[in-house]
Amino acid sequence: MGALVWRRMAAAPAPAARAALAAGGGRGKPPTKPPVVDPAAKLRETEAAMAELRRQLAEKEAAVRAKQAEKAAKQAADHARKAALQAEAEQRRAALARGLAALAEAAAPEGEGGAERGAGGAAPREAVRLASLEDVRRVLQAASDYEVLQLPVGSTAVEVRRAYRRLAASLHPDKCREEGAQQAFIRATSAYNALLRRSGG
């Protein structure tokens, strides 16, 4: 009986052998080893991923800076345009003020015995005819100051004042509503001042 048990124990595989046989499906295959991780390769992968993230972040920051620069340039352009419009409006107002002052000066009566005074000693009043669109265009398209006031070359200061008074009254910005009347009024005032200086008036 003891000899039989001994033979069975000797024939049975050892526990380690049984485990190996079980892992190999009982066919004697060696166990599968886990994959070996290369630390250097893993580090390179991590560094590459971080470099890609940094690149994407740099692109986003560059896009934000470009938008900010574009916005700043647009704001600067808008500011410059508004400043130019304001300056133009100021120049136009100043020109109108000069024109009104010149009109008041031209409407003032001449000195005693002057040709502009009537029999009663006061400057004669003329009926004011508002300028038409054709009149406005004629003034704006005139090639010379004399042509603006429709005067011959060499006209006297009295003639210049009389012609300007008539034209400026017809182009007065508070009365004439034709397109371009304001610009024509300013042009007439400029011609009046230039001719008055030439005539010594």
C-alpha positions in Angstrom: 0.0 0.0 0.0 2.8 2.5 0.9 4.7 1.6 -2.2 1.6 2.4 -4.4 1.1 5.8 -2.8 4.8 6.6 -3.3 4.7 5.8 -7.0 1.6 8.0 -7.5 3.3 10.9 -5.8 6.4 10.5 -7.9 4.4 10.4 -11.1 2.4 13.6 -10.2 3.9 16.8 -11.5 5.2 19.4 -9.0 3.0 22.5 -8.2 5.2 24.8 -10.3 5.0 22.4 -13.2 1.3 22.2 -12.8 1.0 26.0 -12.9 3.2 26.2 -16.0 1.1 23.6 -17.7 -2.1 25.4 -16.8 -0.7 28.7 -18.2 0.3 27.0 -21.4 -3.0 25.4 -21.9 -1.6 22.1 -20.7 0.5 21.8 -23.8 3.8 22.7 -22.3 3.9 26.4 -23.8 6.0 28.9 -21.8 4.1 31.8 -20.1 3.6 35.1 -21.9 5.8 37.9 -20.6 4.4 41.4 -20.1 5.7 44.1 -22.6 8.8 45.9 -21.6 8.3 49.7 -21.3 11.2 51.8 -22.5 11.5 54.8 -20.2 13.4 56.9 -22.7 10.7 56.3 -25.4 8.0 57.2 -23.0 9.8 60.4 -22.1 10.2 61.3 -25.8 6.5 60.8 -26.3 5.6 63.0 -23.4 8.0 65.7 -24.6 6.5 65.6 -28.1 3.0 66.0 -26.7 4.0 68.9 -24.6 5.8 70.6 -27.6 2.6 70.2 -29.6 0.5 71.8 -26.8 3.0 74.7 -26.6 2.8 75.2 -30.4 -1.0 75.3 -30.3 -0.9 77.7 -27.4 1.5 80.0 -29.3 -0.8 80.0 -32.4 -3.8 81.0 -30.3 -1.8 83.8 -28.6 -0.6 85.1 -31.9 -4.2 85.1 -33.2 -5.4 87.0 -30.2 -2.6 89.6 -30.6 -3.4 90.0 -34.3 -7.1 90.7 -33.5 -6.1 93.2 -30.8 -3.8 95.0 -33.3 -6.5 95.0 -35.9 -9.0 96.4 -33.4 -6.5 99.1 -32.3 -5.8 100.1 -35.9 -9.5 100.4 -36.7 -10.1 102.5 -33.6 -7.2 104.8 -34.6 -8.6 105.1 -38.2 -12.0 106.0 -36.8 -10.5 108.5 -34.5 -8.5 110.1 -37.3 -11.6 110.2 -39.6 -13.7 111.9 -36.9 -10.9 114.4 -36.2 -10.7 115.2 -39.9 -14.5 115.6 -40.1 -14.5 117.9 -37.1 -11.6 120.0 -38.6 -13.4 120.3 -41.9 -16.6 121.4 -40.1 -14.6 124.0 -38.1 -13.1 125.3 -41.3 -16.5 125.5 -43.0 -17.9 127.3 -40.0 -15.0 129.8 -40.0 -15.4 130.3 -43.8 -19.1 131.0 -43.3 -18.4 133.4 -40.5 -15.9 135.3 -42.7 -18.4 135.3 -45.5 -21.2 136.8 -43.3 -18.7 139.4 -42.0 -17.7 140.3 -45.6 -21.4 140.5 -46.6 -22.1 142.9 -43.7 -19.1 145.0 -44.7 -20.1 145.1 -48.3 -23.7 146.0 -47.3 -22.4 149.0 -45.3 -23.0 152.4 -46.9 -20.1 154.1 -48.6 -18.6 157.3 -47.4 -20.3 160.6 -47.9 -20.8 161.3 -51.6 -20.0 157.7 -52.5 -21.6 156.1 -55.5 -23.3 153.6 -53.3 -25.5 156.1 -51.5 -28.9 157.1 -52.7 -30.5 160.5 -52.9 -31.6 160.3 -49.2 -28.1 159.4 -48.0 -28.8 155.7 -47.4 -27.5 152.8 -49.4 -30.2 151.7 -51.9 -31.8 148.4 -51.2 -32.0 145.9 -54.0 -34.6 143.1 -54.3 -32.9 139.8 -53.4 -33.3 137.0 -55.9 -32.3 133.7 -54.4 -29.7 131.8 -56.5 -30.9 128.9 -58.6 -29.1 125.6 -59.0 -27.6 126.9 -62.2 -26.3 130.0 -60.4 -24.7 127.8 -57.8 -23.0 125.6 -60.4 -21.7 128.7 -62.3 -20.0 130.0 -59.2 -18.5 126.7 -58.3 -17.2 126.2 -61.9 -15.9 129.7 -62.4 -12.3 129.8 -63.6 -11.4 133.2 -61.9 -12.4 135.5 -59.1 -13.7 138.0 -61.7 -15.8 135.3 -63.3 -17.3 134.4 -59.9 -18.6 137.9 -59.4 -19.3 138.4 -63.1 -17.0 141.5 -63.3 -14.6 142.7 -65.9 -10.9 142.6 -65.1 -9.8 145.8 -63.3 -13.1 146.5 -61.6 -13.1 149.1 -58.8 -13.6 148.3 -55.1 -17.1 149.8 -55.3 -18.0 147.5 -58.2 -16.6 144.5 -56.4 -18.6 145.3 -53.2 -21.8 145.8 -55.2 -21.4 142.6 -57.2 -20.5 140.6 -54.1 -23.4 142.0 -52.1 -25.8 141.0 -54.8 -24.3 137.5 -55.2 -23.8 136.8 -51.5 -27.4 137.8 -50.7 -28.7 135.3 -53.2 -26.5 132.6 -51.9 -27.0 133.3 -48.2 -26.9 129.9 -46.4 -29.9 130.8 -44.3 -32.0 131.5 -47.3 -30.8 129.6 -50.4 -31.5 125.8 -50.1 -30.0 124.7 -53.4 -27.4 122.0 -53.3 -23.9 123.4 -53.0 -25.1 126.9 -52.1 -23.0 126.9 -49.0 -19.8 126.1 -50.9 -20.8 128.7 -53.5 -21.2 131.3 -50.8 -17.7 130.5 -49.4 -16.3 130.6 -53.0 -17.9 134.0 -53.6 -16.5 135.4 -50.3 -13.0 134.2 -51.3 -13.3 135.9 -54.7 -14.6 139.1 -53.0 -11.7 139.3 -50.6 -9.1 138.6 -53.3 -10.5 141.2 -55.7 -10.9 143.7 -52.9 -7.2 143.4 -52.1 -6.3 143.8 -55.7 -8.4 146.9 -56.1 -7.0 148.4 -53.0 -10.4 148.6 -51.3 
